[in-house]
Amino acid sequence: MKLNRSLAACAAVSFLAACGGGGDSSGAGVGPAPVVLGVAGNFAILSKSGISTVPNSVVTGDIGVSPIDRTAITGFSESMDASNIFSTSAQVIGVLYAADYAPPTPTNMTTAVSDMEIAYVDAAGRTLPDATELGAGEIGGLTIVPGLYKWGTDVLISTNVTLSGGANDRWIFQIAGGLTMASARSVVLAGGASAKNIVWQVFGSVAIGTTSHFEGVVLCETDINLGTGASVNGRLLAQTAVNLDQNTVTEPAP
């Protein structure tokens, strides 16, 4: 069974019992302990203040907004399901949720956002980093092994960066500023590394450049912005807005 089950599949049963946990934890492996996403791990994109797209984007996985209502989901031309619990869009391989949909969606969305915030605090609060200020904030061109990394500044990815480790190894990147990735660049996974085990905790804005490719789970205190044609294998979990522009966002394999 897919770990990150669609919320639609959970509507008729106990949501937390059936769908909590998110599936983004790992067993054996090196690196910091997993960041547990809880119900937030059921989403490819989750935002507190809105999700917009310049069509056409392709999102594989569910998307949702809360506490903002449906009007903050723009550009998706969504259609409401007869149940009023969720909506659908030709741009989303999954379903869409908002805080003003029919029960149990409002309660479920409150839980998802709370779990997102808890996960952010957890990731931000990890201590004893393996390295601080790696690359003086410029990590383009580096090969980074599993571990906890901390910056008190912005982080830049101006050329490709490689994350090298096994399928169960884990990375947490604590970024006190923003995260900016140049256009036509990639986060490259090597050695079997998995996007579900990579957490980018970012206090400032995240900007992924035009046609770039990004890997991992983004826990952002503010907004996440994707340039035209950029792609993400991971999750975009933002405490303000997520803005897409003809992008591909795919939730990671469990």
C-alpha positions as MATLAB code, in Angstrom:
seq = 'MKLNRSLAACAAVSFLAACGGGGDSSGAGVGPAPVVLGVAGNFAILSKSGISTVPNSVVTGDIGVSPIDRTAITGFSESMDASNIFSTSAQVIGVLYAADYAPPTPTNMTTAVSDMEIAYVDAAGRTLPDATELGAGEIGGLTIVPGLYKWGTDVLISTNVTLSGGANDRWIFQIAGGLTMASARSVVLAGGASAKNIVWQVFGSVAIGTTSHFEGVVLCETDINLGTGASVNGRLLAQTAVNLDQNTVTEPAP';
ca = [
       0.000    0.000    0.000;
       1.225    3.476   -0.797;
       2.289    5.150    2.449;
       1.169    8.639    1.456;
      -2.445    7.738    0.813;
      -4.700   10.348   -0.748;
      -6.869   12.090    1.827;
      -9.837   11.226   -0.360;
      -9.235    7.571    0.389;
      -9.306    8.381    4.098;
     -12.499   10.402    4.226;
     -14.670    7.486    5.276;
     -12.375    6.204    8.035;
     -10.446    7.582   10.955;
      -8.074   10.011    9.219;
      -5.272    9.967   11.736;
      -5.383    6.201   12.172;
      -5.350    5.531    8.443;
      -3.186    8.296    7.081;
      -1.065    9.853    9.799;
       2.671    9.435    9.742;
       3.467   10.681    6.272;
       5.893    7.897    5.395;
       8.964   10.116    5.385;
      10.893    8.344    8.124;
      13.624    5.773    7.562;
      14.972    2.764    9.342;
      18.656    1.946    9.180;
      21.022    4.460    7.683;
      23.429    7.211    8.690;
      22.682   10.838    9.363;
      20.339   12.630   11.752;
      17.154   11.022   13.047;
      14.234   11.354   10.625;
      12.008   14.431   10.671;
       8.473   13.099   11.106;
       6.043   14.958    8.828;
       2.866   13.411   10.210;
      -0.214   14.223    8.146;
       1.747   16.899    6.239;
       3.532   13.986    4.598;
       0.344   13.202    2.656;
       0.905   16.293    0.484;
       3.118   17.127   -2.449;
       2.333   20.817   -1.787;
       0.930   22.279    1.439;
       0.552   25.986    2.154;
      -1.036   28.228    4.754;
      -1.742   31.194    2.464;
      -2.114   29.940   -1.102;
      -0.928   27.847   -4.041;
      -0.814   29.403   -7.497;
       0.242   28.139  -10.899;
       0.817   29.499  -14.366;
      -0.668   26.627  -16.415;
       0.157   24.091  -17.164;
       1.950   22.529  -14.219;
       1.912   18.835  -13.349;
       1.704   17.907   -9.669;
       1.814   14.250   -8.651;
       0.358   14.035   -5.164;
      -2.252   15.937   -3.192;
      -2.153   19.694   -2.616;
      -3.865   21.690    0.109;
      -4.275   25.084    1.766;
      -5.255   26.028    5.316;
      -6.288   28.201    7.105;
      -6.852   30.127    3.854;
      -9.855   29.011    1.819;
     -10.364   27.683   -1.713;
     -10.004   31.132   -3.306;
      -6.257   30.941   -2.571;
      -5.815   28.016   -4.990;
      -5.405   29.757   -8.349;
      -4.600   28.687  -11.892;
      -5.654   25.060  -11.464;
      -9.209   25.336  -12.897;
     -10.311   22.833  -10.300;
     -13.693   21.080  -10.187;
     -15.465   20.317   -6.921;
     -16.276   16.704   -6.164;
     -19.933   15.963   -5.438;
     -18.983   15.264   -1.812;
     -17.530   18.786   -1.421;
     -14.695   17.143    0.532;
     -12.099   17.652   -2.196;
     -11.690   18.998   -5.704;
      -9.795   17.812   -8.760;
      -7.719   19.413  -11.491;
      -6.288   18.222  -14.787;
      -2.936   19.536  -13.520;
      -2.953   17.420  -10.349;
      -2.511   13.653  -10.246;
      -4.152   13.538   -6.858;
      -6.736   15.814   -5.256;
      -6.988   19.333   -3.832;
      -8.088   20.364   -0.344;
      -8.940   23.687    1.284;
      -9.982   24.715    4.760;
     -13.527   25.623    3.671;
     -14.367   22.257    2.061;
     -16.911   19.952    3.693;
     -16.039   17.958    6.837;
     -13.820   16.179    7.647;
     -11.489   18.263    5.446;
     -11.276   21.368    7.703;
     -10.158   19.304   10.698;
      -7.803   17.211    8.601;
      -6.211   20.311    7.095;
      -5.727   21.886   10.528;
      -3.899   18.735   11.586;
      -1.751   18.719    8.445;
      -0.657   22.339    8.942;
       0.036   21.746   12.622;
       2.192   18.743   11.750;
       4.038   20.827    9.152;
       4.829   23.459   11.779;
       5.931   20.813   14.289;
       8.223   19.259   11.687;
       9.722   22.676   10.911;
      10.472   23.321   14.597;
      11.963   19.852   14.927;
      14.257   20.300   11.921;
      15.276   23.813   12.995;
      16.028   22.695   16.533;
      18.473   19.901   15.779;
      21.845   20.409   17.453;
      25.456   19.292   16.956;
      25.715   19.868   13.200;
      28.294   17.942   11.209;
      29.305   21.224    9.558;
      28.453   24.906    9.874;
      28.628   27.502    7.109;
      29.687   24.855    4.576;
      31.040   26.542    1.449;
      30.425   29.929    3.087;
      26.827   29.497    1.929;
      27.654   28.491   -1.667;
      27.121   24.734   -1.995;
      27.130   24.529   -5.793;
      29.842   22.173   -6.977;
      30.044   20.278   -3.677;
      29.391   16.616   -2.938;
      27.652   16.401    0.428;
      27.450   13.210    2.483;
      24.622   12.461    4.965;
      24.504   14.656    8.037;
      23.199   17.806    9.708;
      24.360   21.081    8.113;
      23.760   24.572    9.448;
      24.059   28.074    7.968;
      23.450   31.442    9.586;
      23.143   33.064    6.151;
      21.498   32.547    2.779;
      22.438   29.406    0.847;
      23.155   29.487   -2.890;
      23.249   26.673   -5.437;
      24.916   28.271   -8.435;
      26.120   25.014  -10.017;
      25.044   21.401   -9.566;
      25.292   20.007   -6.033;
      25.513   16.258   -5.352;
      24.083   14.476   -2.304;
      25.843   11.128   -2.045;
      24.634    8.385    0.264;
      22.567    5.250    0.591;
      18.821    4.780    0.281;
      18.237    5.064    4.044;
      20.757    7.835    4.749;
      19.475   11.245    5.832;
      20.307   14.923    5.390;
      18.961   17.969    7.240;
      19.922   21.425    5.994;
      19.228   24.230    8.495;
      19.194   27.572    6.678;
      18.697   30.772    8.669;
      18.301   32.877    5.513;
      16.857   32.045    2.113;
      17.674   29.344   -0.411;
      18.325   30.333   -4.032;
      19.059   27.931   -6.873;
      20.308   29.292  -10.187;
      18.633   28.460  -13.484;
      19.377   25.208  -15.324;
      21.031   23.583  -12.304;
      20.342   20.320  -10.453;
      20.433   18.721   -7.052;
      21.923   15.361   -8.037;
      21.375   12.222   -5.948;
      24.134    9.606   -5.953;
      24.635    6.197   -4.361;
      20.920    5.484   -4.024;
      20.098    8.594   -1.959;
      16.353    9.183   -1.626;
      14.507   12.511   -1.803;
      12.202   11.521    1.058;
      15.205   11.538    3.414;
      16.437   15.036    2.510;
      14.993   17.939    4.510;
      15.655   21.581    3.677;
      14.545   23.734    6.639;
      14.553   27.314    5.357;
      13.638   30.405    7.359;
      13.559   32.777    4.382;
      12.203   32.471    0.854;
      13.025   29.597   -1.463;
      13.641   30.372   -5.160;
      14.308   27.535   -7.598;
      15.562   28.845  -10.935;
      14.152   28.369  -14.408;
      14.424   24.747  -15.664;
      16.355   23.663  -12.565;
      15.738   20.343  -10.827;
      15.452   20.087   -7.041;
      15.335   17.081   -4.709;
      14.005   16.801   -1.167;
      11.396   17.960    1.317;
      11.266   21.738    1.771;
      10.014   23.014    5.138;
       9.827   26.769    4.614;
       8.908   29.488    7.103;
       7.894   31.805    4.253;
       7.292   31.322    0.513;
       8.476   28.874   -2.150;
       8.800   30.088   -5.753;
       9.597   27.935   -8.780;
      10.911   29.479  -11.988;
       9.438   28.566  -15.353;
       9.938   24.900  -16.168;
      11.635   23.962  -12.884;
      10.979   20.504  -11.446;
      10.935   19.086   -7.938;
      11.100   15.525   -6.677;
       9.977   16.012   -3.109;
       7.478   18.048   -1.089;
       6.892   21.789   -0.874;
       5.578   22.631    2.604;
       5.308   26.373    3.157;
       3.996   28.528    5.975;
       3.041   31.235    3.457;
       2.600   30.697   -0.316;
       3.804   28.328   -3.022;
       4.015   29.774   -6.539;
       4.416   27.574   -9.630;
       5.097   28.459  -13.253;
       4.706   25.529  -15.655;
       6.439   23.201  -13.208;
       6.565   19.504  -12.439;
       6.308   18.575   -8.757;
       6.365   14.883   -7.849;
       6.035   13.548   -4.322;
       8.925   11.217   -3.458;
       8.629    7.462   -3.585;
       7.925    5.936   -0.153;
];
